[in-house]
Amino acid sequence: MNSDDQPDLDAIEECFVAVLEGRLTRDAADRWAGRWFTDDGLEWDEPGRWALGLLHGIDLRHGPGEAYLHDDVQVREWLAELRDRRTR
């Protein structure tokens, strides 16, 4: 996830997995996705852009010190939907 090359769907999926397994903080995932999501010089397929949009904001909270806006259950659902979209 430290590469300067545009990530593919495998790398994006791995980011979701790493967050869910606790190997990557939500803040780090948000910053990583934001770097790619906001780069107007890149082109994305629909699943890639959709998934990066979710990751870029994965660290949002209801308020300071409060629970995440999107809990682990929802993140797992996003991961499952990404995997489904990859097969379409």
N, C-alpha and C positions, 0 to 999 in steps of 0.2 A: 504494500500500500504506500510505499515511499517512492515509487517510480515517477518519473516526469512524463511518462507516456500516458496518453489518454486511456483510462481504464475500460476494460471490456465488461460484459455482463458477469463473467466469472468473478472479477475483482469487486464489482458492486455487490454481488451476492455474498461474497466473503466478508464484506464490511458488515452486512446485517448479521451474519453468523457470529462474527467476532464480538459485536455488541452484545448479542444474546448470551454468549458464553463468558462474557466478562473480560475478554482479552483486549477490548478496545472501549474506551469511555465514550459516552454519547457525545461529549464535547468534541473529542477527537474525530469521531465519525462525521459530525456536523461540519467541522472545519475542512475535512478531507473532501466531502461531497460538495461543499460550497465552492471550493477551489475549481472544481470541474463544472458545476451547474451554472456558475455565473460567467464562464468563459464563452463569450459570444462568438469566438472564432472556431468553435468546435461544433460538429454535427453529431446528433444522437439519433438512434432509433427510438421508437416510442417506448419500449420497456426500459431502456437505459435512462431516458430523460425522466420518466415517471418515477423510477426508483431513486434516482439522485435527488429529485424534488422532495421525496419523503425523508431521505437521510439528511438533507439540508434542512434542519429543523427538528431533528430527532431529540435534541437536547432541550426543547422548550418545556417550561414548567408552568403550572397554574399560577404561581407567584413565587417570590423569593423563599427558598427553603421548602417549597411544597413539592408534591409528587409531580412526576413528568406528565405532560399533557397526553402523551401516547405511551401507555404501559407496555410491558413485555408481551402481553397477550396480543395486543394490536401489532406490535413489531413482528411477532411470529406470523400473524395473518398477512402482513405485507410481504414477508419472505415467501410464504406459500403462494401468494398471488404472483410474485415475480417469477417464481419457478413455473407456474402455470402459463404466464404470458410468454415465457421463453419457448414453450412447446407449441405455441400457436403458429 
